[in-house]
Amino acid sequence: MSTKYQNSNTQAFSTVAWISFGISFIGMIVGLVYLQMDIYQKAFIGMTYLFSISSCFVLAKVVRDKQEGEDYVKKIENAKNQQMISKYIGTEDD
């Protein structure tokens, strides 16, 4: 019994996520350009913003990988249980 991985997100949801990411990124850049600060302060804010974005991507990947790992372990345990059940049921019939 093989099950293929199915993406639960629709194309519309993915599109909205990327559009909102683009709008927030452009908004931050525009805000930094018009902010009345020294260039070093703007650079610091921009750097921390980019670090926050990359941290969010890494965190999302870690959470997803953990969930996929748990699902994989559950599949293996389920297969072992099915194998044991079929082994003992097969022995009773003999």
C-alpha positions, 0 to 999 in steps of 0.5 A: 500500500503506497501513498504518495505525498499530497500537498495540502495547500492550494495554489491560491494559498501559495500565491497569496503567501508569496504576494504578502511576502513580497508586499511586506518586503517591499514595504520594509525597503520603502520604509527604510529609504524614507526613514530619517536615520543614519545609513548605519542605523538603516543598515542595522534595521534592514539586517535584523529584518532579513535575519528575522525572515531567514529565521522564520523560513528555517523555523518553518522548515524545522517544524515541517521536517519534524512533522514529516519525520513523525509521520514516517515513524508512525508508518513504520510502526504501523507496518510492523504492527500489520506484519505481526498481526498477519504473522499471528493470524496466519499461524492460527489458520494452520 
